[in-house]
């Protein structure tokens, strides 16, 4: 029996196709596959571009974040981080 062609309104979007492809890869190779290819890609990038590459993109990201959020952002996250450290120290004192 011949398969019917889907109507134009029923065609898959690029996002749907990507999601479907990702699910197929996941079911075929498992979730560890993504970690393996990520490590392999990271190693290749590191050997190809070196530490300077990571320093450069980190600096650019920091500048972009600074421009978008400003000084107040860093004050807030610093305060939150300090509070979290204080909580962890207190928890450690209570446990020990």
Protein Blocks (a to p, Z undefined) as FASTA:
>chain_A
ZZddddfklpccfklmmmmmmmmmmmmnojmlmmmmmmmmmmmmmmmnommlmmmmmmmm
mmmmmmmnommlmmmmmmmmmmmmmmmmmmmmmmZZ
